[in-house]
Amino acid sequence: MTINNFQKCGVELKSEPLALKARSPIEIETGSVLWNMPDRMRVGRRERVEVRIGDASVAEAQLREGLTGRGVPNVDRLEVSSLMRVTLVSDERDFAIKALSSLDQYLRAAQVARWDFDVRPLRAGLRVLRVLVSLRVKVEGKDELVDLPSYEREVHVRVAPLHSTAAFCGKNWQWIAGSVAIPLAVWMAAHTNLGGSIVQHWGILQERPPGETPQPALNNFGGPKKSDTLMPSGIGKSAEDGP
């Protein structure tokens, strides 16, 4: 099949007569395409989307080899030529899409051409991703290539707002810290020994003159007395010690 009867495949071309005569004949045949966009994603969580294309001699098992994406593979038929282009498109407010391979690739006989994309949802809701496949055709006597649409599929992706909680915490960490840390410290002071020690030590620091370092009393073995360690004067003495 040549480019001159490409319209019979159901592809609408603009500027038909002159454009078709200007192009050198290229061979077009039926091949296979595989893509694996997941139908559910989470905001902020990156997903791998893969597209594979092969000619008529490529089996479906070859297209499935090496897939790493979470989405269920979909296989379909399309028209292919020696040079193909694959793009993944969406509203820029919905997804951040990064191509990990060249958009234009040569399709060799009995070989699989591979396109990989990283897709990160940006907002929750029902969003749309499109996979577009084109034949790349060189205009006779010129260097530029033109795209002849070959395949298009639209996938409705439901995006859950999981990332929203993390984003809120990142932007409001100071408010969260003040709301949680301070009440926690007060509770510890009132209900735990650690809290009592902190409060007691703070009171000693408040009463001590500036620059003065506490000197704990020593017991008979040269170590600090437990009752006098970091305790203010008068605290920890028994009645037998006297005033």
Secondary structure, 3 states (H helix, E strand, C coil): CEHHHHHHHCCCCCCHHHHHHHECCCECEEEEEEECCCCEEECCCCEEEEEEEECCCCCHHHHHCCCCCCCCCEEEEEEECCEEEEEEECCCCCEEEEECCCCEEECCCCCCEEEEEEEEECCCEEEEEEEEEEEEEEECCCCCEEEEEEEEEEEEEEEECCHHHHHHHHHCHHHHHHHHHHHHHHHHHHHCHHHHHHHHHHHHHHHCCCCCCCCCCECCCCCECCCCCCCCCCCCCCHHHCC
